[in-house]
């Protein structure tokens, strides 16, 4: 070492870890509360399962046993079976299938979504208290929200986690972050291709975040980064591509048919379901299965939030880097604070980072999230599903939660700082802070109330699951191996019994119905004397009661269910 020159420590110039502070600790508690609430729901078999979720469980069971490796959800040519492949190792380790084991991967995906949403919020805004608000809202969960997040019915649990991950990667790449850069390009491409296979509902977010990358990294995309991204995207979409090439089928046609493209619904019904009922239901503001009139206020607030979020992001994007950001423009604290701060968009350890462009990257990503939300809402509104089944199909709007930081950030900025007064002869423009505070409080309060109403359904759902377990046990005691039942009974019964009871679907008139796994139908048809199962009080039970009174069937009743045995 040269005399008189003090040797610099190895970590000189590197950013020091920032203490969590009160906001950080409260955010950690919110994360734990959100995950803990959902674990409590899973312990109560809530939300209630159904035959569609059981179909995914059966696919996972077949994968775990090595009996099959399905590309699509059984019975259709779209919606990839990623959830089945995630649950298969759980079944293998646990020694058999279970509803809890099927939902463990979806719980993990929710926790990942929550953490990534917090990280995205900090990267875009730098405001830890706003990050706490976003995490608190996402930690809550109405009936529709927890169904989307926990039920392994195909696509919904993984879409939000993947969408937020794509946005975080886009922020890091567009800001010039150099650490693990090629790995980030590969991760973005793989997730984009994977979601193309799993469910196209998240495509607006794939396209929007991809546009940010093109806008900021177009030169880099012409080189190794672009080639790596393309190869990774092909790898993620490999199941879809191989199946399409080998079978000559276009999954887009199946998606359009499932969305109601072949059905008819009036435009009045579509607008009512898509713009009035859809947003509050799909974003967690409503009670289970219904939306009270007062809860529809979010449908009126969402369009202005989209407009303000888009305009302010566009203004911030178009502002020269040297201009000061104004709270009246709803620009983020990242526009006002040093880009080398703890939540900056650039990597302080990288001397080549384009630091002046960091606020523009944040604005571009916020604008991308707003535009993706607009496309998602518009596509749902024009679909017939919005008019035909608005309550159940509101799940198609689950991706709107990805845009929550961009939607609420202008409101939060005004609530914390108010609008900058404009000098006039009469003084200044009155602040809009009280309105912004009331809007945020109403959002948090309405979502909390919907969460409470959802939690109140857990005991009844647990009791219904116990009655179904009694049904499975009774069939085993009776030695029943093959049954016929309705669609919403069949695969749930087969999954709950680990295929010890095999079921074929019939309609209410006792005619063959839609079997998602045709092998079950063939097995039941070849059986000597299959039994019948129906929920008590159902139309199917009424039809079977007539045959029982005619002397064709013997009846065994348990709480909530009726079993008909052939004589």
C-alpha distance (Angstrom), angle and dihedral (degrees) to the residues before:
residue distance angle dihedral
X1 . . .
X2 3.84 . .
X3 3.81 113.9 .
X4 3.79 114.3 -101.7
X5 3.83 93.8 16.8
X6 3.78 115.4 105.7
X7 3.81 114.2 -140.7
X8 3.77 112.3 -117.0
X9 3.82 117.2 -126.7
X10 3.78 116.0 -107.7
X11 3.80 93.4 -111.9
X12 3.79 94.5 50.4
X13 3.79 111.2 137.6
X14 3.79 94.3 17.8
X15 3.79 118.0 120.8
X16 3.77 114.4 -101.4
X17 3.80 117.1 -127.6
X18 3.78 111.3 -93.7
X19 3.82 116.0 -128.2
X20 3.77 114.0 -112.9
X21 3.77 93.8 -123.6
X22 3.79 123.8 -170.3
X23 3.81 93.8 -54.8
X24 3.80 91.1 50.9
X25 3.79 94.2 50.6
X26 3.80 91.9 46.5
X27 3.81 89.0 50.2
X28 3.80 90.1 52.6
X29 3.81 89.5 51.3
X30 3.83 90.0 49.7
X31 3.81 90.4 52.3
X32 3.80 91.2 50.1
X33 3.79 90.8 46.5
X34 3.80 92.2 51.0
X35 3.80 93.2 49.2
X36 3.80 92.1 40.9
X37 3.81 92.0 51.7
X38 3.78 90.4 53.8
X39 3.81 92.6 46.5
X40 3.80 87.3 53.7
X41 3.80 89.2 50.9
X42 3.80 91.3 50.4
X43 3.80 89.4 50.9
X44 3.81 87.3 57.4
X45 3.84 92.9 46.8
X46 3.80 86.9 -113.0
X47 2.97 132.0 -174.0
X48 3.79 93.4 40.7
X49 3.78 115.3 -107.3
X50 3.79 126.9 -129.6
X51 3.78 141.5 -170.9
X52 3.80 93.5 -84.8
X53 3.79 91.5 58.6
X54 3.79 89.0 43.9
X55 3.81 88.3 54.4
X56 3.80 89.1 59.3
X57 3.80 88.3 46.9
X58 3.80 91.0 53.0
X59 3.81 89.7 50.9
X60 3.82 88.4 52.1
X61 3.81 89.8 49.0
X62 3.81 91.5 52.1
X63 3.82 90.6 48.6
X64 3.82 91.8 48.8
X65 3.82 90.3 51.3
X66 3.79 92.9 44.1
X67 3.81 90.6 -120.5
X68 3.79 96.3 124.5
X69 3.77 144.3 -9.8
X70 3.81 106.7 -147.6
X71 3.80 120.7 -161.8
X72 3.80 97.0 -164.1
X73 3.77 135.5 34.8
X74 3.80 105.7 -82.8
X75 3.80 113.3 -88.8
X76 3.81 98.4 21.8
X77 3.79 142.2 64.9
X78 3.81 100.0 -126.3
X79 3.82 140.3 53.7
X80 3.78 111.3 63.0
X81 3.80 122.6 -119.4
X82 3.81 98.3 -123.5
X83 3.80 91.2 133.7
X84 3.80 90.3 56.2
X85 3.80 91.5 53.0
X86 3.81 90.2 48.8
X87 3.81 92.8 49.7
X88 3.82 96.2 43.7
X89 3.84 94.4 78.8
X90 3.81 89.4 49.0
X91 3.81 90.5 54.2
X92 3.80 91.2 46.3
X93 3.80 92.8 51.5
X94 3.82 93.6 42.6
X95 3.80 92.8 49.2
X96 3.79 94.9 -121.3
X97 3.79 146.4 12.5
X98 3.79 126.7 -66.6
X99 3.77 136.7 163.9
X100 3.81 91.0 -118.3
X101 3.80 91.6 51.4
X102 3.80 91.0 48.1
X103 3.80 90.7 54.1
X104 3.81 98.7 43.7
X105 3.84 92.1 87.0
X106 3.81 91.2 48.8
X107 3.80 89.5 51.8
X108 3.81 89.2 52.3
X109 3.81 90.0 49.0
X110 3.80 90.0 52.9
X111 3.82 91.6 51.3
X112 3.80 89.2 49.8
X113 3.80 90.7 49.5
X114 3.79 91.3 51.8
X115 3.81 93.8 50.4
X116 3.78 93.3 45.1
X117 3.80 91.8 48.3
X118 3.81 89.0 53.9
X119 3.79 91.1 49.2
X120 3.80 92.5 47.2
X121 3.80 91.0 50.2
X122 3.80 92.0 52.6
X123 3.78 92.5 45.7
X124 3.79 91.2 52.6
X125 3.80 99.8 40.1
X126 3.80 112.0 12.3
X127 3.82 89.0 -141.6
X128 3.80 112.5 127.8
X129 3.79 93.4 -170.5
X130 3.79 90.7 55.0
X131 3.79 87.4 47.9
X132 3.81 87.4 55.2
X133 3.81 90.7 52.7
X134 3.81 92.8 50.7
X135 3.81 92.5 47.7
X136 3.81 91.5 46.8
X137 3.81 91.4 53.5
X138 3.80 91.9 47.5
X139 3.81 91.5 45.8
X140 3.79 88.8 61.7
X141 3.76 117.9 73.9
X142 3.78 135.0 -168.6
X143 3.78 122.6 -155.4
X144 3.82 93.2 -89.0
X145 3.81 92.8 45.6
X146 3.80 96.8 51.2
X147 3.79 89.8 45.0
X148 3.80 89.5 55.9
X149 3.79 92.3 45.4
X150 3.81 102.7 41.4
X151 3.80 110.0 25.6
X152 3.80 109.8 91.6
X153 3.78 92.6 -143.6
X154 3.78 96.8 130.1
X155 3.79 134.3 -72.4
X156 3.78 106.2 -3.4
X157 3.83 103.3 87.8
X158 3.81 93.3 50.9
X159 3.81 99.5 39.7
X160 3.80 97.1 73.0
X161 3.80 94.1 45.8
X162 3.80 91.0 48.5
X163 3.81 93.4 45.1
X164 3.79 93.6 52.7
X165 3.81 90.7 44.3
X166 3.81 89.6 54.2
X167 3.81 90.0 52.0
X168 3.81 93.3 48.5
X169 3.79 91.5 49.4
X170 3.81 90.4 47.7
X171 3.81 90.6 53.2
X172 3.79 93.1 50.3
X173 3.80 94.4 45.2
X174 3.81 96.1 43.8
X175 3.81 90.8 48.3
X176 3.81 90.5 56.0
X177 3.77 97.7 -112.9
X178 3.80 105.0 173.4
X179 3.80 103.6 -166.6
X180 3.80 110.9 105.5
X181 3.79 88.3 -12.3
X182 3.78 98.0 158.4
X183 3.79 89.8 45.9
X184 3.81 89.0 54.2
X185 3.79 91.1 51.5
X186 3.80 90.1 50.3
X187 3.81 92.3 46.8
X188 3.81 92.5 51.1
X189 3.79 92.0 49.2
X190 3.80 94.2 46.0
X191 3.82 93.0 49.6
X192 3.79 91.3 47.5
X193 3.80 91.8 52.2
X194 3.79 92.7 42.6
X195 3.80 92.6 53.7
X196 3.79 90.0 49.1
X197 3.82 85.7 62.1
X198 3.80 98.3 38.8
X199 3.81 102.2 46.5
X200 3.82 132.3 -26.0
X201 3.82 92.8 -145.8
X202 3.80 89.4 91.7
X203 3.82 93.7 52.6
X204 3.84 94.1 101.0
X205 3.80 87.9 63.0
X206 3.80 92.0 45.5
X207 3.81 90.7 52.8
X208 3.82 94.8 42.4
X209 3.81 96.0 50.2
X210 3.79 89.3 41.6
X211 3.80 89.1 55.9
X212 3.81 88.9 55.2
X213 3.80 89.8 54.3
X214 3.80 91.4 49.2
X215 3.78 91.0 48.8
X216 3.79 96.0 51.0
X217 3.81 104.1 25.3
X218 3.81 105.5 31.5
X219 3.80 93.3 128.1
X220 3.78 92.3 50.4
X221 3.78 90.8 49.9
X222 3.81 90.1 63.2
X223 3.79 90.1 64.9
X224 3.78 138.6 47.7
X225 3.81 92.8 -45.5
X226 3.79 92.5 60.5
X227 3.79 92.9 46.2
X228 3.79 91.1 49.1
X229 3.81 91.9 47.6
X230 3.80 91.4 50.4
X231 3.79 93.7 47.8
X232 3.81 91.2 48.1
X233 3.81 91.5 49.0
X234 3.79 90.7 52.4
X235 3.79 89.4 49.2
X236 3.81 92.0 51.6
X237 3.79 92.0 48.4
X238 3.82 94.3 42.9
X239 3.84 95.9 112.9
X240 3.80 91.0 53.0
X241 3.80 94.7 43.7
X242 3.79 95.7 47.2
X243 3.78 93.6 46.5
X244 3.80 92.1 48.1
X245 3.81 92.6 48.4
X246 3.80 94.9 45.9
X247 3.80 96.3 44.0
X248 3.78 101.5 29.6
X249 3.80 92.4 -130.3
X250 3.78 127.7 138.0
X251 3.84 110.4 -141.9
X252 3.82 89.7 -158.2
X253 3.81 89.7 72.5
X254 3.81 90.6 55.2
X255 3.81 91.3 47.9
X256 3.81 92.1 52.2
X257 3.80 91.2 48.7
X258 3.80 91.8 50.3
X259 3.82 92.0 48.8
X260 3.77 90.5 60.4
X261 3.78 98.9 -99.0
X262 3.80 89.1 138.8
X263 3.80 93.6 46.6
X264 3.78 129.3 75.4
X265 3.77 129.1 -124.1
X266 3.78 128.9 162.8
X267 3.78 119.5 -109.8
X268 3.78 91.1 -119.6
X269 3.80 89.6 58.4
X270 3.81 91.9 44.8
X271 3.80 93.3 51.2
X272 3.80 91.6 45.2
X273 3.80 92.9 49.6
X274 3.80 97.1 37.1
X275 3.80 102.1 42.5
X276 3.81 105.4 22.1
X277 3.82 107.2 32.0
X278 3.80 101.2 21.2
X279 3.83 103.0 63.6
X280 3.84 98.3 48.7
X281 3.80 92.2 41.0
X282 3.80 95.8 44.3
X283 3.80 95.3 44.3
X284 3.79 98.3 47.8
X285 3.81 106.7 -98.8
X286 3.82 99.9 118.2
X287 3.79 140.4 78.3
X288 3.83 120.4 -107.6
X289 3.79 110.0 -64.5
X290 3.80 96.2 -11.0
X291 3.76 143.4 54.9
X292 3.80 119.0 -135.9
X293 3.79 116.5 -138.6
X294 3.79 93.7 -109.9
X295 3.82 91.1 52.3
X296 3.80 90.6 60.5
X297 3.81 90.8 76.6
X298 3.80 88.8 95.9
X299 3.81 89.7 64.8
X300 3.81 87.9 60.5
X301 3.80 93.7 44.8
X302 3.81 97.5 47.6
X303 3.84 99.4 70.3
X304 3.84 93.3 52.7
X305 3.80 89.8 45.6
X306 3.80 90.4 52.3
X307 3.81 91.2 47.6
X308 3.80 95.2 46.9
X309 3.79 92.6 43.0
X310 3.79 91.4 50.8
X311 3.81 96.0 44.7
X312 3.79 95.3 47.0
X313 3.79 92.3 46.4
X314 3.81 90.5 49.0
X315 3.80 92.0 49.4
X316 3.78 91.3 49.3
X317 3.80 90.2 47.7
X318 3.81 92.5 51.4
X319 3.81 94.8 43.7
X320 3.83 114.1 105.5
X321 3.81 111.1 -109.0
X322 3.83 92.3 -114.7
X323 3.79 95.0 56.6
X324 3.76 117.1 102.1
X325 3.75 115.6 -115.5
X326 3.76 117.6 -119.0
X327 3.79 126.3 -146.3
X328 3.76 87.0 -139.2
X329 3.77 87.4 65.3
X330 3.80 89.7 53.0
X331 3.79 89.5 -124.0
X332 3.76 115.3 167.5
X333 3.79 125.7 -103.4
X334 3.79 84.2 -113.4
X335 3.83 84.5 71.2
X336 3.79 90.3 54.1
X337 3.79 103.1 35.8
X338 3.77 129.3 68.3
X339 3.81 112.0 -79.4
X340 3.78 88.2 -134.8
X341 3.79 91.6 64.8
X342 3.79 124.2 115.4
X343 3.78 93.9 -88.6
X344 3.79 98.2 37.2
X345 3.76 121.8 138.4
X346 3.76 94.8 -129.8
X347 3.79 125.0 67.7
X348 3.85 107.0 -111.6
X349 3.75 90.7 -155.1
X350 3.79 90.9 62.3
X351 3.83 111.8 78.5
X352 3.79 91.6 -164.8
X353 3.81 96.2 59.3
X354 3.82 115.6 128.8
X355 3.79 92.4 -121.5
X356 3.85 97.3 173.7
X357 3.80 91.1 57.5
X358 3.82 95.0 56.7
X359 3.85 95.9 94.8
X360 3.80 89.6 48.4
X361 3.81 90.6 51.8
X362 3.80 90.0 52.5
X363 3.81 90.6 49.1
X364 3.81 92.0 47.3
X365 3.79 93.0 52.1
X366 3.81 91.9 46.0
X367 3.79 89.3 51.4
X368 3.81 90.1 48.0
X369 3.81 91.3 52.8
X370 3.80 91.6 49.4
X371 3.81 93.2 48.6
X372 3.81 91.3 47.2
X373 3.81 89.1 52.9
X374 3.82 90.9 50.1
X375 3.82 91.7 50.7
X376 3.82 91.7 46.5
X377 3.80 92.4 50.4
X378 3.80 92.6 44.1
X379 3.80 94.5 48.6
X380 3.80 90.8 50.3
X381 3.80 93.2 47.5
X382 3.80 94.8 53.5
X383 3.82 91.9 47.6
X384 3.79 118.9 94.5
X385 3.80 89.9 -127.4
X386 3.80 89.6 73.9
X387 3.80 89.7 58.9
X388 3.80 100.3 36.2
X389 3.83 103.3 41.3
X390 3.82 107.7 9.0
X391 3.81 96.8 159.4
X392 3.78 97.8 51.7
X393 3.81 97.5 32.0
X394 3.81 91.8 54.0
X395 3.81 83.6 91.7
X396 3.81 85.6 80.1
X397 3.82 86.6 74.4
X398 3.80 94.7 57.8
X399 3.81 91.4 110.1
X400 3.81 90.5 66.2
X401 3.81 87.6 83.5
X402 3.81 87.7 70.5
X403 3.82 88.3 66.1
X404 3.80 95.0 50.5
X405 3.85 95.9 105.0
X406 3.81 91.7 52.0
X407 3.82 92.6 46.3
X408 3.79 97.5 49.7
X409 3.80 100.2 35.4
X410 3.84 96.2 85.3
X411 3.81 90.0 48.4
X412 3.81 91.4 48.4
X413 3.79 92.0 49.5
X414 3.78 92.1 52.6
X415 3.81 91.4 44.7
X416 3.81 91.8 54.2
X417 3.80 99.8 39.3
X418 3.77 109.1 11.9
X419 3.78 122.5 -140.1
X420 3.77 116.0 -50.4
X421 3.83 107.4 -105.4
X422 3.78 115.8 -113.2
X423 3.79 114.5 -138.0
X424 3.80 110.2 -117.0
X425 3.74 136.0 153.5
X426 3.80 89.9 -96.0
X427 3.76 98.1 45.9
X428 3.82 121.5 -98.0
X429 3.76 144.2 -36.4
X430 3.82 110.0 -80.0
X431 3.79 113.7 -108.5
X432 3.79 120.7 -100.8
X433 3.79 91.7 -151.8
X434 3.84 97.2 112.5
X435 3.80 91.3 53.1
X436 3.80 91.6 48.9
X437 3.81 92.0 47.8
X438 3.80 91.5 49.8
X439 3.80 91.0 48.9
X440 3.81 92.3 52.6
X441 3.81 91.7 44.7
X442 3.81 91.3 49.2
X443 3.80 90.8 49.6
X444 3.78 93.3 51.2
X445 3.80 93.5 41.9
X446 3.80 95.8 48.6
X447 3.80 93.3 47.9
X448 3.82 90.5 47.3
X449 3.80 91.3 51.4
X450 3.81 91.3 49.5
X451 3.80 89.2 49.6
X452 3.80 91.0 52.6
X453 3.80 91.6 50.6
X454 3.80 89.9 49.8
X455 3.81 92.3 50.4
X456 3.80 90.0 53.2
X457 3.81 90.0 64.9
X458 3.82 93.1 60.2
X459 3.84 98.7 88.9
X460 3.82 92.7 50.8
X461 3.79 91.2 46.9
X462 3.79 90.9 50.4
X463 3.80 90.7 50.5
X464 3.81 90.9 50.6
X465 3.81 90.2 50.9
X466 3.82 89.2 51.1
X467 3.81 90.0 53.3
X468 3.80 89.8 51.0
X469 3.81 90.1 50.6
X470 3.81 88.0 52.5
X471 3.82 88.6 52.7
X472 3.79 91.5 53.7
X473 3.80 91.3 47.1
X474 3.80 92.2 49.2
X475 3.80 92.6 51.7
X476 3.79 89.9 51.3
X477 3.81 91.4 49.8
X478 3.79 90.4 49.9
X479 3.78 90.3 50.9
X480 3.80 92.0 -120.7
X481 3.78 111.6 161.9
X482 3.83 102.8 164.7
X483 3.81 128.3 40.6
X484 3.77 141.8 166.7
X485 3.80 119.9 -138.1
X486 3.79 144.6 145.1
X487 3.79 124.1 -67.2
X488 3.81 95.3 -101.0
X489 3.81 90.9 50.7
X490 3.79 104.6 42.0
X491 3.78 109.8 69.2
X492 3.79 91.8 31.8
X493 3.79 88.7 57.7
X494 3.80 93.0 45.5
X495 3.81 92.3 49.6
X496 3.80 94.8 45.2
X497 3.82 89.4 53.1
X498 3.83 93.6 44.6
X499 3.80 87.9 -119.4
X500 3.80 93.0 -55.0
X501 3.80 85.2 120.5
X502 3.80 114.1 42.9
X503 3.79 119.3 -160.3
X504 3.82 135.7 -161.8
X505 3.82 120.2 -159.5
X506 3.80 123.6 -114.8
X507 3.80 130.4 175.6
X508 3.80 126.9 -126.0
X509 3.80 90.1 -84.2
X510 3.82 92.0 55.7
X511 3.81 92.6 -108.5
X512 3.84 121.5 134.9
X513 3.81 112.5 -81.7
X514 3.79 137.4 -167.2
X515 3.81 112.4 -51.4
X516 3.79 112.3 -168.6
X517 3.81 90.4 -164.1
X518 3.83 106.9 41.9
X519 3.80 93.4 -166.4
X520 3.81 88.9 73.0
X521 3.80 91.2 56.1
X522 3.80 91.5 50.9
X523 3.79 91.9 49.7
X524 3.81 94.0 48.3
X525 3.81 93.0 45.7
X526 3.80 89.8 53.5
X527 3.82 92.9 50.4
X528 3.80 118.9 103.8
X529 3.79 100.9 -127.6
X530 3.83 116.8 -1.0
X531 3.79 118.1 -165.0
X532 3.80 126.4 -132.2
X533 3.81 128.3 -125.0
X534 3.80 127.4 -167.1
X535 3.82 137.0 163.7
X536 3.78 111.7 -104.6
X537 3.80 111.8 -96.1
X538 3.81 95.0 16.2
X539 3.84 123.8 131.5
X540 3.79 88.1 -113.1
X541 3.81 90.3 55.4
X542 3.81 90.1 50.7
X543 3.82 91.0 53.5
X544 3.80 91.8 48.1
X545 3.81 91.9 46.7
X546 3.81 88.3 62.3
X547 3.79 90.4 55.2
X548 3.79 90.2 45.8
X549 3.79 91.4 52.9
X550 3.81 88.7 49.1
X551 3.79 88.5 59.4
X552 3.79 98.5 -109.5
X553 3.81 97.1 112.1
X554 3.79 139.9 36.0
X555 3.81 116.2 -136.8
X556 3.80 128.4 -135.2
X557 3.80 115.2 -177.5
X558 3.77 129.6 -162.8
X559 3.78 130.0 167.8
X560 3.80 107.2 -58.9
X561 3.80 96.6 -8.5
X562 3.81 140.7 77.9
X563 3.82 123.7 -154.2
X564 3.80 118.8 -162.0
X565 3.81 117.3 -159.9
X566 3.81 121.0 -164.4
X567 3.79 115.3 -118.5
